[in-house]
Every structure is written in structure tokens, then in C-alpha cells.
Amino acid sequence: MLTQLSRLFHVSADYILNGDTPDNLDPIVNEAIEILNNLKTDKAKKSALEMLRQIQILEG
């Protein structure tokens, strides 16, 4: 899941794990990562990731 999030948000796994915000990161992407990091269950995280994938497909 970590690898998928890294690819989806175009950030490193280290960034997702440690929360270090690069200066050039879009604030909306930063907020989305923070929300995903705060989800408590794997089921919630997988559901959120699937929603993001569907949005990505719609943008096609």
C-alpha cells in the first residue's frame, strides 16, 4: 500500500512515513496524505485509495 500511495502522490515512501513536507508539494496533496495517514484501519485506507484511483480514472 505504501508503494501505491507513493506512486499516486508522486512522493517518496520516506515522505509518507516521516511526514517531511517538501517545499514543492501541492498543499492539497499534503492534506490528502495527512488524512490517509490518520485513518485507523486497513479497510479504511484501502477504501480511500480505491476512491482516489476511481477519480484518477475519471480524469483519464
N, C-alpha and C positions, 0 to 999 in steps of 0.2 A: 504494500500500500504506500509505503514511503517513497519508493521509486516512482510510482504512478503520480503521486502528488508533486514530486519534484519536476517531473516532465510537464505536467499540466500547468503548473505555475511558473515554469522556467526558472526555478531556483535550485540551489543545491540541497541535498539531504541534510547537510550540516546546518543550513539556514533553518530548515523546518524543525530540526531537533533543538537547536540552541536559541532560535528566535532573534538572531542578529539581523537587523534590518539594513540591507544595502541602501546606499543613498539613492540609487536609481530605481528602486522598486516602486511600482504603482501603489498608491495608498489603498486602493480598493482590493488589490491582490493581497496586500499585507493584512487587511482586515479579514479577508476570506480565510487566510492561513490561520490567523488567530482564532477564528470561530471553529475551524476544523480541529485545531489543537486542543480546544476546550471541550469538545464532545467527549462524553464519558465512555460510551460503549462502541465496540467494533461495528455493531449493527448500524448505529447512527452515523459513524464515519463512512461506512460503505454506502449507505443511502445518500449521504451528502455528495460523495464522489460520483455516484451514478447520476444524480441530478445535474452536476456540473458537466458530465460527459454529454448528457442529452442537450444541454444548452449549447455546448461546443458543436454538436452535430447540426443543430438548427442554424447556427451561424454559418456553417459549411462553407 
